[in-house]
Amino acid sequence: MSRSVFIFNKVTKFLEWFLITIFALLVLDVLFQVFSRYILGTSFTWTEEFARFALIWMTILGASYLNAKREHLSMDFIYDKFSEKNQRKTSMLIEVLIFLFALIVMVIGGLNLVYTTLHLEQLSGTLRIPLGYVYAILPFSGFLIMCFSIYHITNIYTNKISK
């Protein structure tokens, strides 16, 4: 097994466990919210905000995980009709476009968002944590997507994967 495959497998396994942890915390948070509201007769305001932030992180990190596994949403009806050579070219183009999107929108735009919210010292309403920390998942996930795209481009170029 090559070093890049080893690193790829370790990173995706870590992402899996991190996403499972976020989901478990989200479930526990919502269960606690329901329990406190209907059994204890009181509602804790921080549970709703924590659930919102956990869902944001889970969604954005989930997108990078799906990109790593190449299980993102695709319409391959026309793609399947291409010759193998054109399928490789199309796959390469798609990975380059994904890379550019992740770089421009997620990394550059995300870093700008994080910097702005940290510079303005914006805090979340209930948990009182800097919103820049919540938004930091955007450039981080974008960086992961860029790394995964480079990995896929390399594999497409060396003819290890086609789709």
JONOR-V640799 format. One record per residue. N is the residue number from 0. RES is the residue in one small letter. PSI is psi in whole degrees, 0 to 359 (* if undefined). OMEGA is omega as a letter, one per 20 degrees, with the letter a starting at -180 (none if undefined). BURIAL is # if it has 9 or more other ideal C-beta (glycine too) atoms within 8 Angstrom, else .. Layout:
n-><N | N>
res-><RES | RES>
psi-><PSI | PSI>
omega-><OMEGA | OMEGA>
burial-><BURIAL | BURIAL>
This chain:
n-><0 | 1 | 2 | 3 | 4 | 5 | 6 | 7 | 8 | 9 | 10 | 11 | 12 | 13 | 14 | 15 | 16 | 17 | 18 | 19 | 20 | 21 | 22 | 23 | 24 | 25 | 26 | 27 | 28 | 29 | 30 | 31 | 32 | 33 | 34 | 35 | 36 | 37 | 38 | 39 | 40 | 41 | 42 | 43 | 44 | 45 | 46 | 47 | 48 | 49 | 50 | 51 | 52 | 53 | 54 | 55 | 56 | 57 | 58 | 59 | 60 | 61 | 62 | 63 | 64 | 65 | 66 | 67 | 68 | 69 | 70 | 71 | 72 | 73 | 74 | 75 | 76 | 77 | 78 | 79 | 80 | 81 | 82 | 83 | 84 | 85 | 86 | 87 | 88 | 89 | 90 | 91 | 92 | 93 | 94 | 95 | 96 | 97 | 98 | 99 | 100 | 101 | 102 | 103 | 104 | 105 | 106 | 107 | 108 | 109 | 110 | 111 | 112 | 113 | 114 | 115 | 116 | 117 | 118 | 119 | 120 | 121 | 122 | 123 | 124 | 125 | 126 | 127 | 128 | 129 | 130 | 131 | 132 | 133 | 134 | 135 | 136 | 137 | 138 | 139 | 140 | 141 | 142 | 143 | 144 | 145 | 146 | 147 | 148 | 149 | 150 | 151 | 152 | 153 | 154 | 155 | 156 | 157 | 158 | 159 | 160 | 161 | 162>
res-><m | s | r | s | v | f | i | f | n | k | v | t | k | f | l | e | w | f | l | i | t | i | f | a | l | l | v | l | d | v | l | f | q | v | f | s | r | y | i | l | g | t | s | f | t | w | t | e | e | f | a | r | f | a | l | i | w | m | t | i | l | g | a | s | y | l | n | a | k | r | e | h | l | s | m | d | f | i | y | d | k | f | s | e | k | n | q | r | k | t | s | m | l | i | e | v | l | i | f | l | f | a | l | i | v | m | v | i | g | g | l | n | l | v | y | t | t | l | h | l | e | q | l | s | g | t | l | r | i | p | l | g | y | v | y | a | i | l | p | f | s | g | f | l | i | m | c | f | s | i | y | h | i | t | n | i | y | t | n | k | i | s | k>
psi-><131 | 165 | 320 | 322 | 320 | 312 | 317 | 313 | 320 | 316 | 316 | 325 | 319 | 316 | 317 | 309 | 324 | 318 | 321 | 319 | 315 | 316 | 318 | 317 | 323 | 315 | 314 | 320 | 313 | 320 | 318 | 321 | 314 | 316 | 313 | 326 | 314 | 334 | 312 | 342 | 14 | 154 | 130 | 125 | 335 | 338 | 323 | 318 | 319 | 318 | 319 | 314 | 322 | 321 | 321 | 310 | 317 | 320 | 312 | 318 | 326 | 325 | 319 | 324 | 316 | 325 | 321 | 318 | 358 | 40 | 19 | 164 | 128 | 152 | 105 | 21 | 310 | 321 | 319 | 340 | 348 | 158 | 165 | 322 | 316 | 330 | 318 | 317 | 317 | 316 | 319 | 315 | 316 | 316 | 322 | 317 | 321 | 316 | 312 | 320 | 313 | 319 | 307 | 310 | 310 | 313 | 302 | 310 | 320 | 319 | 323 | 317 | 314 | 313 | 314 | 313 | 326 | 320 | 321 | 357 | 43 | 132 | 151 | 155 | 315 | 312 | 341 | 36 | 149 | 131 | 337 | 327 | 324 | 316 | 348 | 341 | 334 | 305 | 328 | 313 | 322 | 319 | 318 | 316 | 319 | 315 | 317 | 323 | 319 | 318 | 315 | 320 | 317 | 317 | 324 | 317 | 322 | 7 | 30 | 331 | 154 | 332 | *>
omega-><a | a | a | r | r | r | r | a | r | a | r | r | r | r | r | a | r | r | r | r | r | a | r | r | r | r | r | r | a | r | r | r | r | r | a | a | a | a | a | r | r | a | r | a | a | a | r | a | r | r | r | a | r | r | r | a | a | a | a | r | r | r | r | r | r | r | r | a | a | r | r | a | r | r | a | r | r | a | a | a | r | r | a | r | r | r | r | r | r | r | r | r | a | r | r | r | r | r | a | r | a | a | a | a | a | a | a | r | r | r | r | r | r | a | a | a | r | r | r | r | r | r | r | a | a | a | r | r | r | a | r | r | r | a | a | r | a | r | r | r | r | r | r | r | r | r | r | r | r | r | a | r | r | r | r | a | a | r | r | r | r | a | none>
burial-><. | . | . | . | . | # | . | # | . | . | # | # | . | . | # | # | . | # | # | . | . | # | # | . | # | # | . | . | # | # | . | # | # | . | # | # | # | . | . | . | . | . | . | . | . | . | # | # | # | # | # | . | # | # | # | # | # | # | . | # | # | # | # | # | # | # | # | # | . | . | . | . | . | . | . | . | . | . | # | . | . | # | . | . | . | . | # | # | . | # | # | # | . | . | # | # | . | # | # | . | # | # | # | # | # | # | # | # | # | # | # | . | # | # | # | . | # | # | . | . | . | . | . | # | . | . | # | . | . | # | # | # | . | # | # | # | # | # | # | # | # | # | # | # | # | # | # | # | # | # | # | # | # | # | # | # | . | . | . | . | . | . | .>
